[in-house]
Amino acid sequence: MMARLREPPADHLLSMQEAAEWLRVSKWSVYSLIHANQLHTIKIGRRRLVSREALNECVKQLAKGAA
């Protein structure tokens, strides 16, 4: 029986790996976006997390730059 991936709630904060999967890029590409100040994150303890709102805003900004 295959495990089925569950979609996290919309207000769920995503890990770097989850954000990369959501964007369909590598984890290192996500870190590059963070370092370029194109993706805003939240730091809780040692963990860096990303909201879906921040991901959507990042995609909008990248799309504007590509046009």
Beta strands, then each sheet from edge to edge (+ up, - down):
strand 1: 42-44
strand 2: 47-49
sheet 1: 1+ 2-
end
